[in-house]
């Protein structure tokens, strides 16, 4: 019997994560999400900070036409 292969064939190439989306100046909703993100980070809640990035990206795409 042959021994099953337990390693991958080659290296895994990962990219750096995207940076934080920037709020649009003058938009109250953008500002609110950015403040929530800053507050989450200040108490070490990085899961919530990541969630707010998703919310902000969705808002930017839907309300500001960002891609």
N, C-alpha and C positions, 0 to 999 in steps of 0.2 A: 504494500500500500504506500501511496505517496503522502507526504506530510502536507497538510493544507497551508496555503500561503496566509500569513497573518500580518503582513505589512503592505503598505501602499506601494504602487509602482514608482511614483516620483514625488517630488516635493509639492506641497500645497502652497499656492501663491494667493495671498490675501491682499486686499487693498485697504488703505486707511479709511476709517469711517468718515462720512460727510461731516462738514463743520455745522455749527448751529445756524439755522436760518435767521436772517435778520428781519426785524419788524419794519414795516413801512412807516416812515415818519408821518405823524398826524393821524394815524389809525388807532382808535381807542382799543379795538379788539386785539390788534397786534401787540399793543403796549401791555394789555392785561395778561396775555399769554406769556410775554417776555418776563413780566414781573413774577408770575407764578413759577416760571422756570428758574429764575434767580433765587426765589425763596426756597424752592425744592433743593437746589444745590447747596444753599447756605446751611441746611440742616442735614445734608448728606443723603437726601432721597433722590438718588440718580435714576431710579426707575421712573419716578414721576417727571423728572427733568427730561428724560427721553420721550416720555408720553407727550409732554408739552411741545417738543420739537415736531412730533407727528401732527399734532393739532395745528401748530403754526404753519407747517408746510401745506397742509390741506387748506387752511384759510387763505394762504398766499396764492395757491393755485386757483381756488374757486372764486375768491373775491377780488384778487388783484391781477389775475391772469398770468402769474408766474409759472414757470415750468419746472 
